[in-house]
C-alpha cells in the first residue's frame, strides 16, 4: 500500500460475509442514488440506502482491514455498488477519485469545485484529505481481464492531483497492472491512485461493493454525507 497505492487480499471475504453483503443489497429501495439501465447497475449512497450495509462496513473484518492501513481512527464515509452486466456494460478511462460526499455545502478554503449528484453534495477536498482515505472493493463476482477488472498505475497515489496532461504522461511511462480478482477478494486502493477499467468482453455480472474509509478530521462546518460511527467507538462514547 505504501509504495504501490493498492493491495489485493485474496479470499478475504468468506461465504458468510459475502452472503450478508448480498442480502444487504436486497434492502436497497429505488431512490435518486440508484441508477438503472436494463436493471440496476450502480448504487450511490449505499450505506444510507441499506442499513445492513452500514453495519457490515462499520463493524467486523471490513473495518479491521481498513484500520490496518489508516489506524484506529478509520471509519466508513461512503458506499457504492458497481454492477456490470450484459445490459449495463461500460468502460472507465484513467482517473483519480478526487471527490468526497458531504451533507451540505460550506465555503472552506481549499475545497472545490462543488457539484450535486443524486441529490448529494460532492466536492474536491485538499489532497491531504484524500491521502488519509482508502477504498475497499469487495468482489461479489469474479473480475478477470475479460470481465472489467480494474487496472492501475502503481505509485501514482504519491503524485498529488494530476492534470489531464500529467495523466497522459503517466500512462506513457508507467506499466499498468491488472487487478484481476475472484469472488471474495478485496482490493484496497488509495483514492489518488490512477485507475481505469474496460467494458466486459463476455456476458456475466461483475458486482463490486466499494466502501470508502477515512481517518482524517474535516473542518468543523463540514460533515461526511454517509459517515458511520464504528460500533465499538459508539459503545465507548468516542467521537468519530
Long-range contacts (C-beta under 8 A, 24 or more apart in sequence): 1-69, 1-134, 1-188, 1-190, 3-154, 3-155, 4-154, 4-155, 5-152, 5-154, 5-155, 5-156, 5-157, 5-158, 5-189, 5-190, 5-192, 5-193, 6-152, 6-154, 6-179, 6-187, 6-188, 6-189, 6-190, 6-193, 7-187, 7-188, 8-179, 8-181, 8-185, 8-186, 8-187, 8-188, 9-65, 9-185, 9-186, 9-187, 9-188, 10-182, 10-184, 10-185, 11-182, 11-184, 11-185, 12-61, 12-65, 12-138, 12-184, 12-185, 12-186, 13-61, 13-138, 13-139, 13-184, 13-185, 13-186, 14-184, 15-184, 17-56, 17-60, 17-61, 17-62, 18-140, 18-183, 18-184, 20-52, 20-56, 21-53, 21-56, 21-138, 21-140, 21-209, 22-140, 23-52, 24-50, 24-52, 24-53, 24-56, 25-50, 25-53, 25-81, 25-209, 27-51, 27-52, 27-53, 28-81, 32-118, 32-119, 33-118, 33-119, 33-120, 36-88, 37-87, 37-88, 38-85, 38-86, 38-87, 38-88, 39-83, 39-85, 39-87, 39-88, 40-81, 40-83, 41-82, 41-83, 41-84, 41-85, 41-87, 41-88, 42-80, 42-81, 42-82, 42-83, 43-80, 43-81, 44-80, 44-117, 44-118, 44-120, 45-79, 45-101, 45-118, 45-120, 45-225, 45-226, 46-79, 46-80, 46-81, 46-209, 46-211, 46-226, 47-76, 47-78, 47-79, 47-211, 47-226, 47-228, 48-225, 48-226, 53-79, 53-209, 54-79, 54-226, 54-228, 55-231, 57-211, 57-228, 58-228, 58-229, 58-230, 58-231, 59-230, 59-231, 59-232, 62-136, 62-138, 62-186, 62-211, 63-213, 63-230, 65-136, 65-186, 65-188, 66-134, 66-136, 66-188, 66-211, 66-213, 69-134, 69-188, 69-213, 70-132, 70-133, 70-134, 70-213, 70-214, 70-215, 71-215, 73-215, 73-240, 74-134, 74-213, 74-214, 74-215, 75-213, 75-214, 75-215, 75-227, 75-228, 75-229, 75-230, 75-233, 75-240, 76-211, 76-212, 76-213, 76-226, 76-227, 76-228, 77-101, 77-133, 77-212, 77-213, 77-214, 77-224, 77-225, 77-226, 77-227, 77-228, 78-211, 78-212, 78-224, 78-225, 78-226, 79-209, 79-210, 79-211, 79-212, 79-226, 80-209, 80-210, 80-211, 81-207, 81-208, 81-209, 81-210, 82-206, 82-207, 82-208, 82-210, 83-205, 83-206, 83-207, 83-208, 84-147, 84-148, 84-199, 84-200, 84-205, 84-206, 84-207, 85-203, 85-204, 85-205, 85-206, 86-203, 86-204, 89-148, 89-199, 89-200, 90-199, 91-196, 91-197, 91-198, 91-199, 92-195, 92-196, 92-197, 93-196, 94-153, 94-167, 94-170, 94-171, 94-194, 94-195, 94-196, 95-167, 95-194, 95-195, 95-196, 96-156, 96-161, 96-162, 96-191, 96-192, 96-193, 96-194, 96-195, 97-130, 97-135, 97-191, 97-192, 98-124, 98-130, 98-161, 98-191, 98-192, 99-123, 99-124, 100-124, 100-125, 100-129, 100-130, 100-133, 100-212, 100-214, 100-224, 101-224, 101-225, 101-226, 102-218, 102-222, 102-223, 102-224, 102-225, 103-223, 103-224, 103-225, 104-222, 104-223, 106-219, 106-221, 106-222, 108-219, 108-221, 108-222, 111-219, 111-222, 120-225, 121-225, 124-161, 125-218, 127-160, 127-161, 127-192, 128-216, 129-214, 129-216, 129-218, 130-190, 130-191, 130-192, 131-157, 131-190, 131-192, 132-214, 132-215, 132-216, 133-190, 133-191, 133-212, 133-213, 133-214, 133-215, 133-216, 134-188, 134-189, 134-190, 134-191, 134-212, 134-213, 135-188, 135-189, 135-190, 135-191, 135-210, 135-211, 135-212, 135-213, 136-186, 136-187, 136-188, 136-210, 136-211, 136-212, 136-213, 137-186, 137-187, 137-188, 137-189, 137-208, 137-209, 137-210, 138-186, 138-208, 138-209, 138-210, 138-211, 139-181, 139-182, 139-183, 139-184, 139-185, 139-186, 139-187, 139-207, 139-208, 140-183, 140-207, 140-208, 140-209, 141-183, 141-204, 141-205, 141-206, 141-207, 142-181, 142-182, 142-183, 142-206, 143-180, 143-181, 143-182, 143-206, 143-208, 144-180, 145-178, 145-180, 146-200, 146-201, 146-202, 147-200, 147-201, 147-202, 147-204, 147-206, 148-197, 148-198, 148-199, 148-200, 148-206, 149-178, 149-179, 149-180, 149-181, 149-197, 149-198, 150-178, 150-179, 150-181, 150-187, 150-189, 150-195, 150-196, 150-197, 151-176, 151-177, 151-178, 151-179, 151-195, 151-196, 151-197, 151-198, 152-176, 152-177, 152-179, 152-189, 152-193, 152-194, 152-195, 153-177, 153-193, 153-194, 153-195, 154-193, 156-192, 156-193, 156-194, 157-190, 157-191, 157-192, 157-193, 158-192, 159-192, 160-192, 161-192, 162-194, 167-194, 170-194
